[in-house]
Amino acid sequence: TGIIQVGAEPQAIIKVPLEPTSRYVQAGQRLANGVLVKRIEMNEGSDPVVILEQYGMEVAKMVGSGATNGSQPTANAPTPVSTTPSQTSVPFGAT
């Protein structure tokens, strides 16, 4: 729901689905269902963004955008941030 700057580290105020209250988190902390707070981006001139990661997939959540429906915060997330490039397999024994 918001971002605060504590020293050099930004902290996000978040509300995790199925948890009774909101809380402060910073990069590196884990939420429910193994969701990692990957980083908090505070770009000048735009709204802050919290980057979450679950199952190797990063998802950006704009501050104030609210949670997605369901118990897993990244299940229906609309904005993938990065993907791992697919690797083409080479048949064994090919030259």
Biopython code that builds the backbone (N, CA, C, O; Angstrom):
import numpy as np
from Bio.PDB.StructureBuilder import StructureBuilder

atoms = [
    (1, "THR", "N", (0.814, -1.205, 0.000)),
    (1, "THR", "CA", (0.000, 0.000, 0.000)),
    (1, "THR", "C", (0.847, 1.255, 0.000)),
    (1, "THR", "O", (0.346, 2.340, -0.293)),
    (2, "GLY", "N", (2.126, 1.124, 0.324)),
    (2, "GLY", "CA", (2.988, 2.291, 0.341)),
    (2, "GLY", "C", (4.443, 1.895, 0.447)),
    (2, "GLY", "O", (4.773, 0.729, 0.666)),
    (3, "ILE", "N", (5.322, 2.897, 0.288)),
    (3, "ILE", "CA", (6.764, 2.702, 0.387)),
    (3, "ILE", "C", (7.302, 3.750, 1.350)),
    (3, "ILE", "O", (6.887, 4.908, 1.316)),
    (4, "ILE", "N", (8.227, 3.336, 2.205)),
    (4, "ILE", "CA", (8.931, 4.279, 3.064)),
    (4, "ILE", "C", (10.423, 4.039, 2.896)),
    (4, "ILE", "O", (10.850, 2.937, 2.550)),
    (5, "GLN", "N", (11.202, 5.067, 3.141)),
    (5, "GLN", "CA", (12.653, 4.958, 3.065)),
    (5, "GLN", "C", (13.187, 4.951, 4.493)),
    (5, "GLN", "O", (13.018, 5.927, 5.225)),
    (6, "VAL", "N", (13.829, 3.856, 4.893)),
    (6, "VAL", "CA", (14.430, 3.739, 6.216)),
    (6, "VAL", "C", (15.928, 3.609, 6.004)),
    (6, "VAL", "O", (16.412, 2.554, 5.592)),
    (7, "GLY", "N", (16.656, 4.667, 6.281)),
    (7, "GLY", "CA", (18.083, 4.670, 5.976)),
    (7, "GLY", "C", (18.262, 4.604, 4.469)),
    (7, "GLY", "O", (17.670, 5.395, 3.735)),
    (8, "ALA", "N", (19.074, 3.666, 4.009)),
    (8, "ALA", "CA", (19.304, 3.510, 2.571)),
    (8, "ALA", "C", (18.354, 2.511, 1.937)),
    (8, "ALA", "O", (18.294, 2.413, 0.711)),
    (9, "GLU", "N", (17.607, 1.764, 2.748)),
    (9, "GLU", "CA", (16.749, 0.692, 2.239)),
    (9, "GLU", "C", (15.281, 1.095, 2.180)),
    (9, "GLU", "O", (14.710, 1.497, 3.193)),
    (10, "PRO", "N", (14.664, 0.990, 1.001)),
    (10, "PRO", "CA", (13.212, 1.213, 0.948)),
    (10, "PRO", "C", (12.471, 0.016, 1.537)),
    (10, "PRO", "O", (12.912, -1.125, 1.400)),
    (11, "GLN", "N", (11.359, 0.282, 2.185)),
    (11, "GLN", "CA", (10.506, -0.777, 2.713)),
    (11, "GLN", "C", (9.100, -0.570, 2.182)),
    (11, "GLN", "O", (8.626, 0.560, 2.067)),
    (12, "ALA", "N", (8.440, -1.671, 1.859)),
    (12, "ALA", "CA", (7.068, -1.619, 1.353)),
    (12, "ALA", "C", (6.113, -1.992, 2.475)),
    (12, "ALA", "O", (6.411, -2.861, 3.295)),
    (13, "ILE", "N", (4.971, -1.334, 2.506)),
    (13, "ILE", "CA", (3.895, -1.695, 3.421)),
    (13, "ILE", "C", (2.949, -2.549, 2.600)),
    (13, "ILE", "O", (2.331, -2.056, 1.656)),
    (14, "ILE", "N", (2.829, -3.822, 2.944)),
    (14, "ILE", "CA", (2.045, -4.745, 2.126)),
    (14, "ILE", "C", (0.968, -5.439, 2.937)),
    (14, "ILE", "O", (1.066, -5.565, 4.157)),
    (15, "LYS", "N", (-0.045, -5.880, 2.243)),
    (15, "LYS", "CA", (-1.116, -6.687, 2.826)),
    (15, "LYS", "C", (-1.129, -7.995, 2.055)),
    (15, "LYS", "O", (-1.478, -8.022, 0.874)),
    (16, "VAL", "N", (-0.751, -9.073, 2.717)),
    (16, "VAL", "CA", (-0.721, -10.397, 2.104)),
    (16, "VAL", "C", (-2.103, -11.017, 2.238)),
    (16, "VAL", "O", (-2.687, -10.972, 3.320)),
    (17, "PRO", "N", (-2.644, -11.598, 1.163)),
    (17, "PRO", "CA", (-3.947, -12.265, 1.269)),
    (17, "PRO", "C", (-3.935, -13.306, 2.391)),
    (17, "PRO", "O", (-2.944, -14.007, 2.591)),
    (18, "LEU", "N", (-5.023, -13.392, 3.100)),
    (18, "LEU", "CA", (-5.236, -14.326, 4.207)),
    (18, "LEU", "C", (-4.445, -13.982, 5.468)),
    (18, "LEU", "O", (-4.473, -14.755, 6.425)),
    (19, "GLU", "N", (-3.741, -12.847, 5.502)),
    (19, "GLU", "CA", (-3.093, -12.387, 6.731)),
    (19, "GLU", "C", (-3.930, -11.243, 7.286)),
    (19, "GLU", "O", (-4.430, -10.425, 6.515)),
    (20, "PRO", "N", (-4.096, -11.163, 8.616)),
    (20, "PRO", "CA", (-5.026, -10.196, 9.199)),
    (20, "PRO", "C", (-4.593, -8.733, 9.108)),
    (20, "PRO", "O", (-5.449, -7.849, 9.086)),
    (21, "THR", "N", (-3.298, -8.456, 9.054)),
    (21, "THR", "CA", (-2.841, -7.066, 9.047)),
    (21, "THR", "C", (-1.777, -6.860, 7.980)),
    (21, "THR", "O", (-1.214, -7.819, 7.451)),
    (22, "SER", "N", (-1.509, -5.596, 7.670)),
    (22, "SER", "CA", (-0.423, -5.277, 6.745)),
    (22, "SER", "C", (0.884, -5.252, 7.535)),
    (22, "SER", "O", (0.882, -5.217, 8.765)),
    (23, "ARG", "N", (2.002, -5.269, 6.802)),
    (23, "ARG", "CA", (3.304, -5.260, 7.468)),
    (23, "ARG", "C", (4.354, -4.619, 6.573)),
    (23, "ARG", "O", (4.154, -4.460, 5.369)),
    (24, "TYR", "N", (5.476, -4.253, 7.185)),
    (24, "TYR", "CA", (6.610, -3.703, 6.459)),
    (24, "TYR", "C", (7.498, -4.850, 5.990)),
    (24, "TYR", "O", (7.758, -5.790, 6.742)),
    (25, "VAL", "N", (7.962, -4.772, 4.748)),
    (25, "VAL", "CA", (8.907, -5.757, 4.225)),
    (25, "VAL", "C", (9.994, -5.034, 3.445)),
    (25, "VAL", "O", (9.805, -3.910, 2.980)),
    (26, "GLN", "N", (11.129, -5.697, 3.314)),
    (26, "GLN", "CA", (12.201, -5.162, 2.484)),
    (26, "GLN", "C", (12.712, -6.270, 1.575)),
    (26, "GLN", "O", (12.355, -7.437, 1.738)),
    (27, "ALA", "N", (13.539, -5.898, 0.629)),
    (27, "ALA", "CA", (14.072, -6.865, -0.328)),
    (27, "ALA", "C", (14.750, -8.010, 0.418)),
    (27, "ALA", "O", (15.488, -7.792, 1.379)),
    (28, "GLY", "N", (14.487, -9.238, -0.042)),
    (28, "GLY", "CA", (15.076, -10.424, 0.557)),
    (28, "GLY", "C", (14.150, -11.163, 1.506)),
    (28, "GLY", "O", (14.422, -12.309, 1.867)),
    (29, "GLN", "N", (13.050, -10.520, 1.920)),
    (29, "GLN", "CA", (12.117, -11.187, 2.824)),
    (29, "GLN", "C", (11.135, -12.044, 2.041)),
    (29, "GLN", "O", (10.839, -11.766, 0.879)),
    (30, "ARG", "N", (10.630, -13.095, 2.696)),
    (30, "ARG", "CA", (9.649, -13.992, 2.081)),
    (30, "ARG", "C", (8.271, -13.728, 2.653)),
    (30, "ARG", "O", (8.116, -13.400, 3.829)),
    (31, "LEU", "N", (7.264, -13.878, 1.785)),
    (31, "LEU", "CA", (5.866, -13.741, 2.160)),
    (31, "LEU", "C", (5.231, -15.127, 2.151)),
    (31, "LEU", "O", (5.942, -16.131, 2.111)),
    (32, "ALA", "N", (3.920, -15.190, 2.187)),
    (32, "ALA", "CA", (3.196, -16.462, 2.141)),
    (32, "ALA", "C", (3.471, -17.184, 0.823)),
    (32, "ALA", "O", (3.784, -16.553, -0.187)),
    (33, "ASN", "N", (3.353, -18.501, 0.840)),
    (33, "ASN", "CA", (3.507, -19.348, -0.349)),
    (33, "ASN", "C", (4.880, -19.226, -1.002)),
    (33, "ASN", "O", (5.007, -19.457, -2.205)),
    (34, "GLY", "N", (5.900, -18.873, -0.243)),
    (34, "GLY", "CA", (7.253, -18.809, -0.780)),
    (34, "GLY", "C", (7.523, -17.627, -1.685)),
    (34, "GLY", "O", (8.509, -17.638, -2.421)),
    (35, "VAL", "N", (6.676, -16.603, -1.655)),
    (35, "VAL", "CA", (6.872, -15.419, -2.491)),
    (35, "VAL", "C", (8.009, -14.588, -1.898)),
    (35, "VAL", "O", (7.998, -14.266, -0.711)),
    (36, "LEU", "N", (8.984, -14.248, -2.731)),
    (36, "LEU", "CA", (10.143, -13.468, -2.320)),
    (36, "LEU", "C", (9.963, -12.015, -2.738)),
    (36, "LEU", "O", (9.555, -11.738, -3.866)),
    (37, "VAL", "N", (10.266, -11.082, -1.831)),
    (37, "VAL", "CA", (10.328, -9.665, -2.199)),
    (37, "VAL", "C", (11.704, -9.487, -2.824)),
    (37, "VAL", "O", (12.707, -9.364, -2.121)),
    (38, "LYS", "N", (11.742, -9.473, -4.144)),
    (38, "LYS", "CA", (13.014, -9.452, -4.879)),
    (38, "LYS", "C", (13.692, -8.082, -4.763)),
    (38, "LYS", "O", (14.874, -7.991, -4.434)),
    (39, "ARG", "N", (12.935, -7.030, -5.035)),
    (39, "ARG", "CA", (13.478, -5.670, -4.914)),
    (39, "ARG", "C", (12.336, -4.667, -4.886)),
    (39, "ARG", "O", (11.201, -4.983, -5.241)),
    (40, "ILE", "N", (12.655, -3.462, -4.462)),
    (40, "ILE", "CA", (11.703, -2.359, -4.441)),
    (40, "ILE", "C", (12.326, -1.248, -5.270)),
    (40, "ILE", "O", (13.395, -0.738, -4.937)),
    (41, "GLU", "N", (11.653, -0.877, -6.349)),
    (41, "GLU", "CA", (12.181, 0.138, -7.260)),
    (41, "GLU", "C", (11.479, 1.460, -7.010)),
    (41, "GLU", "O", (10.254, 1.555, -7.077)),
    (42, "MET", "N", (12.281, 2.485, -6.719)),
    (42, "MET", "CA", (11.744, 3.822, -6.506)),
    (42, "MET", "C", (12.335, 4.726, -7.580)),
    (42, "MET", "O", (13.382, 5.343, -7.380)),
    (43, "ASN", "N", (11.656, 4.797, -8.718)),
    (43, "ASN", "CA", (12.129, 5.597, -9.840)),
    (43, "ASN", "C", (11.553, 7.000, -9.749)),
    (43, "ASN", "O", (10.356, 7.177, -9.521)),
    (44, "GLU", "N", (12.399, 7.978, -9.926)),
    (44, "GLU", "CA", (11.955, 9.360, -9.859)),
    (44, "GLU", "C", (10.979, 9.647, -10.996)),
    (44, "GLU", "O", (11.241, 9.309, -12.150)),
    (45, "GLY", "N", (9.863, 10.267, -10.664)),
    (45, "GLY", "CA", (8.877, 10.616, -11.675)),
    (45, "GLY", "C", (7.831, 9.552, -11.933)),
    (45, "GLY", "O", (6.917, 9.779, -12.727)),
    (46, "SER", "N", (7.931, 8.401, -11.291)),
    (46, "SER", "CA", (6.912, 7.365, -11.466)),
    (46, "SER", "C", (6.615, 6.713, -10.119)),
    (46, "SER", "O", (7.364, 6.878, -9.156)),
    (47, "ASP", "N", (5.519, 5.977, -10.069)),
    (47, "ASP", "CA", (5.126, 5.307, -8.836)),
    (47, "ASP", "C", (6.107, 4.186, -8.506)),
    (47, "ASP", "O", (6.625, 3.531, -9.410)),
    (48, "PRO", "N", (6.367, 3.961, -7.220)),
    (48, "PRO", "CA", (7.241, 2.850, -6.831)),
    (48, "PRO", "C", (6.648, 1.507, -7.245)),
    (48, "PRO", "O", (5.433, 1.356, -7.370)),
    (49, "VAL", "N", (7.537, 0.534, -7.456)),
    (49, "VAL", "CA", (7.137, -0.803, -7.882)),
    (49, "VAL", "C", (7.827, -1.819, -6.973)),
    (49, "VAL", "O", (9.021, -1.708, -6.691)),
    (50, "VAL", "N", (7.057, -2.813, -6.518)),
    (50, "VAL", "CA", (7.619, -3.915, -5.741)),
    (50, "VAL", "C", (7.725, -5.113, -6.678)),
    (50, "VAL", "O", (6.738, -5.509, -7.297)),
    (51, "ILE", "N", (8.916, -5.686, -6.781)),
    (51, "ILE", "CA", (9.145, -6.851, -7.630)),
    (51, "ILE", "C", (9.097, -8.089, -6.741)),
    (51, "ILE", "O", (9.894, -8.235, -5.815)),
    (52, "LEU", "N", (8.154, -8.972, -7.038)),
    (52, "LEU", "CA", (7.986, -10.219, -6.298)),
    (52, "LEU", "C", (8.456, -11.373, -7.168)),
    (52, "LEU", "O", (8.417, -11.285, -8.395)),
    (53, "GLU", "N", (8.900, -12.454, -6.539)),
    (53, "GLU", "CA", (9.319, -13.636, -7.288)),
    (53, "GLU", "C", (8.729, -14.882, -6.645)),
    (53, "GLU", "O", (8.796, -15.063, -5.429)),
    (54, "GLN", "N", (8.147, -15.739, -7.485)),
    (54, "GLN", "CA", (7.633, -17.027, -7.032)),
    (54, "GLN", "C", (7.846, -18.032, -8.152)),
    (54, "GLN", "O", (7.547, -17.746, -9.311)),
    (55, "TYR", "N", (8.358, -19.203, -7.814)),
    (55, "TYR", "CA", (8.629, -20.267, -8.782)),
    (55, "TYR", "C", (9.526, -19.780, -9.920)),
    (55, "TYR", "O", (9.367, -20.215, -11.061)),
    (56, "GLY", "N", (10.464, -18.881, -9.620)),
    (56, "GLY", "CA", (11.398, -18.385, -10.615)),
    (56, "GLY", "C", (10.848, -17.321, -11.541)),
    (56, "GLY", "O", (11.550, -16.892, -12.457)),
    (57, "MET", "N", (9.621, -16.880, -11.337)),
    (57, "MET", "CA", (8.999, -15.871, -12.194)),
    (57, "MET", "C", (8.851, -14.562, -11.426)),
    (57, "MET", "O", (8.318, -14.543, -10.316)),
    (58, "GLU", "N", (9.325, -13.469, -12.021)),
    (58, "GLU", "CA", (9.213, -12.158, -11.395)),
    (58, "GLU", "C", (7.935, -11.466, -11.841)),
    (58, "GLU", "O", (7.519, -11.563, -12.996)),
    (59, "VAL", "N", (7.322, -10.761, -10.889)),
    (59, "VAL", "CA", (6.093, -10.023, -11.162)),
    (59, "VAL", "C", (6.213, -8.650, -10.521)),
    (59, "VAL", "O", (6.630, -8.531, -9.368)),
    (60, "ALA", "N", (5.848, -7.613, -11.269)),
    (60, "ALA", "CA", (5.882, -6.246, -10.754)),
    (60, "ALA", "C", (4.509, -5.852, -10.237)),
    (60, "ALA", "O", (3.500, -6.063, -10.910)),
    (61, "LYS", "N", (4.474, -5.278, -9.040)),
    (61, "LYS", "CA", (3.231, -4.773, -8.462)),
    (61, "LYS", "C", (3.414, -3.288, -8.199)),
    (61, "LYS", "O", (4.286, -2.887, -7.427)),
    (62, "MET", "N", (2.590, -2.476, -8.844)),
    (62, "MET", "CA", (2.612, -1.040, -8.593)),
    (62, "MET", "C", (2.106, -0.786, -7.181)),
    (62, "MET", "O", (1.175, -1.451, -6.728)),
    (63, "VAL", "N", (2.701, 0.154, -6.493)),
    (63, "VAL", "CA", (2.262, 0.486, -5.146)),
    (63, "VAL", "C", (0.835, 0.999, -5.209)),
    (63, "VAL", "O", (0.513, 1.878, -6.009)),
    (64, "GLY", "N", (-0.020, 0.439, -4.353)),
    (64, "GLY", "CA", (-1.425, 0.833, -4.314)),
    (64, "GLY", "C", (-2.312, 0.044, -5.247)),
    (64, "GLY", "O", (-3.515, 0.298, -5.304)),
    (65, "SER", "N", (-1.748, -0.927, -5.999)),
    (65, "SER", "CA", (-2.563, -1.674, -6.961)),
    (65, "SER", "C", (-3.402, -2.754, -6.306)),
    (65, "SER", "O", (-4.319, -3.279, -6.938)),
    (66, "GLY", "N", (-3.116, -3.102, -5.055)),
    (66, "GLY", "CA", (-3.902, -4.122, -4.362)),
    (66, "GLY", "C", (-3.440, -5.513, -4.727)),
    (66, "GLY", "O", (-2.616, -5.705, -5.620)),
    (67, "ALA", "N", (-3.993, -6.480, -4.011)),
    (67, "ALA", "CA", (-3.626, -7.878, -4.232)),
    (67, "ALA", "C", (-4.440, -8.463, -5.365)),
    (67, "ALA", "O", (-5.507, -7.953, -5.708)),
    (68, "THR", "N", (-3.930, -9.533, -5.940)),
    (68, "THR", "CA", (-4.681, -10.261, -6.953)),
    (68, "THR", "C", (-5.674, -11.166, -6.260)),
    (68, "THR", "O", (-5.548, -11.415, -5.061)),
    (69, "ASN", "N", (-6.647, -11.658, -6.976)),
    (69, "ASN", "CA", (-7.625, -12.568, -6.393)),
    (69, "ASN", "C", (-6.979, -13.907, -6.119)),
    (69, "ASN", "O", (-6.116, -14.351, -6.877)),
    (70, "GLY", "N", (-7.388, -14.551, -5.046)),
    (70, "GLY", "CA", (-6.852, -15.863, -4.711)),
    (70, "GLY", "C", (-5.847, -15.774, -3.592)),
    (70, "GLY", "O", (-5.493, -14.684, -3.141)),
    (71, "SER", "N", (-5.393, -16.921, -3.148)),
    (71, "SER", "CA", (-4.484, -16.954, -2.013)),
    (71, "SER", "C", (-3.029, -16.805, -2.417)),
    (71, "SER", "O", (-2.185, -16.564, -1.554)),
    (72, "GLN", "N", (-2.704, -16.939, -3.699)),
    (72, "GLN", "CA", (-1.332, -16.782, -4.139)),
    (72, "GLN", "C", (-1.201, -15.443, -4.834)),
    (72, "GLN", "O", (-1.817, -15.225, -5.877)),
    (73, "PRO", "N", (-0.393, -14.526, -4.263)),
    (73, "PRO", "CA", (-0.319, -13.177, -4.786)),
    (73, "PRO", "C", (0.119, -13.084, -6.231)),
    (73, "PRO", "O", (-0.243, -12.113, -6.895)),
    (74, "THR", "N", (0.881, -14.037, -6.763)),
    (74, "THR", "CA", (1.376, -13.917, -8.128)),
    (74, "THR", "C", (0.597, -14.773, -9.118)),
    (74, "THR", "O", (0.955, -14.812, -10.295)),
    (75, "ALA", "N", (-0.440, -15.449, -8.686)),
    (75, "ALA", "CA", (-1.140, -16.385, -9.557)),
    (75, "ALA", "C", (-1.744, -15.715, -10.784)),
    (75, "ALA", "O", (-1.671, -16.279, -11.876)),
    (76, "ASN", "N", (-2.333, -14.543, -10.646)),
    (76, "ASN", "CA", (-2.976, -13.863, -11.769)),
    (76, "ASN", "C", (-2.303, -12.535, -12.077)),
    (76, "ASN", "O", (-2.954, -11.618, -12.577)),
    (77, "ALA", "N", (-1.033, -12.416, -11.791)),
    (77, "ALA", "CA", (-0.337, -11.156, -11.963)),
    (77, "ALA", "C", (-0.248, -10.789, -13.438)),
    (77, "ALA", "O", (0.075, -11.642, -14.265)),
    (78, "PRO", "N", (-0.531, -9.535, -13.781)),
    (78, "PRO", "CA", (-0.599, -9.133, -15.173)),
    (78, "PRO", "C", (0.720, -8.726, -15.806)),
    (78, "PRO", "O", (0.789, -8.660, -17.033)),
    (79, "THR", "N", (1.775, -8.448, -15.041)),
    (79, "THR", "CA", (2.958, -7.839, -15.597)),
    (79, "THR", "C", (4.222, -8.638, -15.334)),
    (79, "THR", "O", (4.902, -8.367, -14.345)),
    (80, "PRO", "N", (4.575, -9.620, -16.180)),
    (80, "PRO", "CA", (5.848, -10.301, -15.982)),
    (80, "PRO", "C", (6.985, -9.327, -16.247)),
    (80, "PRO", "O", (6.922, -8.546, -17.196)),
    (81, "VAL", "N", (8.021, -9.365, -15.424)),
    (81, "VAL", "CA", (9.130, -8.439, -15.563)),
    (81, "VAL", "C", (10.229, -9.038, -16.414)),
    (81, "VAL", "O", (10.737, -8.383, -17.324)),
    (82, "SER", "N", (10.600, -10.268, -16.133)),
    (82, "SER", "CA", (11.661, -10.892, -16.919)),
    (82, "SER", "C", (11.389, -12.380, -17.037)),
    (82, "SER", "O", (10.734, -12.987, -16.190)),
    (83, "THR", "N", (11.906, -12.941, -18.103)),
    (83, "THR", "CA", (11.787, -14.383, -18.276)),
    (83, "THR", "C", (13.157, -14.933, -18.615)),
    (83, "THR", "O", (13.996, -14.235, -19.183)),
    (84, "THR", "N", (13.373, -16.159, -18.270)),
    (84, "THR", "CA", (14.623, -16.820, -18.612)),
    (84, "THR", "C", (14.556, -17.221, -20.076)),
    (84, "THR", "O", (13.583, -17.846, -20.496)),
    (85, "PRO", "N", (15.576, -16.873, -20.867)),
    (85, "PRO", "CA", (15.529, -17.249, -22.284)),
    (85, "PRO", "C", (15.493, -18.762, -22.433)),
    (85, "PRO", "O", (16.163, -19.497, -21.708)),
    (86, "SER", "N", (14.699, -19.198, -23.385)),
    (86, "SER", "CA", (14.604, -20.640, -23.599)),
    (86, "SER", "C", (15.899, -21.136, -24.225)),
    (86, "SER", "O", (16.537, -20.442, -25.017)),
    (87, "GLN", "N", (16.263, -22.333, -23.857)),
    (87, "GLN", "CA", (17.481, -22.928, -24.391)),
    (87, "GLN", "C", (17.086, -23.970, -25.419)),
    (87, "GLN", "O", (16.236, -24.824, -25.166)),
    (88, "THR", "N", (17.713, -23.888, -26.576)),
    (88, "THR", "CA", (17.422, -24.894, -27.594)),
    (88, "THR", "C", (18.276, -26.112, -27.305)),
    (88, "THR", "O", (19.462, -25.996, -26.997)),
    (89, "SER", "N", (17.668, -27.269, -27.405)),
    (89, "SER", "CA", (18.422, -28.487, -27.122)),
    (89, "SER", "C", (19.096, -28.974, -28.395)),
    (89, "SER", "O", (18.538, -28.891, -29.489)),
    (90, "VAL", "N", (20.288, -29.473, -28.225)),
    (90, "VAL", "CA", (21.046, -30.030, -29.339)),
    (90, "VAL", "C", (21.008, -31.538, -29.173)),
    (90, "VAL", "O", (21.340, -32.049, -28.103)),
    (91, "PRO", "N", (20.606, -32.263, -30.218)),
    (91, "PRO", "CA", (20.562, -33.723, -30.105)),
    (91, "PRO", "C", (21.919, -34.271, -29.702)),
    (91, "PRO", "O", (22.958, -33.807, -30.171)),
    (92, "PHE", "N", (21.894, -35.261, -28.829)),
    (92, "PHE", "CA", (23.124, -35.880, -28.353)),
    (92, "PHE", "C", (23.853, -36.524, -29.525)),
    (92, "PHE", "O", (23.251, -37.248, -30.317)),
    (93, "GLY", "N", (25.131, -36.261, -29.627)),
    (93, "GLY", "CA", (25.940, -36.854, -30.682)),
    (93, "GLY", "C", (25.981, -36.010, -31.948)),
    (93, "GLY", "O", (26.651, -36.386, -32.909)),
    (94, "ALA", "N", (25.287, -34.886, -31.973)),
    (94, "ALA", "CA", (25.308, -34.029, -33.163)),
    (94, "ALA", "C", (26.654, -33.332, -33.251)),
    (94, "ALA", "O", (27.273, -33.030, -32.231)),
    (95, "THR", "N", (27.100, -33.081, -34.461)),
    (95, "THR", "CA", (28.387, -32.418, -34.639)),
    (95, "THR", "C", (28.232, -31.115, -35.336)),
    (95, "THR", "O", (29.219, -30.418, -35.571)),
]
sb = StructureBuilder()
sb.init_structure("model")
sb.init_model(0)
sb.init_chain("A")
sb.init_seg("    ")
for serial, (resi, resn, name, xyz) in enumerate(atoms, 1):
    if name == "N":
        sb.init_residue(resn, " ", resi, " ")
    sb.init_atom(name, np.array(xyz, "f"), 0.0, 1.0, " ", f" {name:<3s}", serial, name[0])
structure = sb.get_structure()
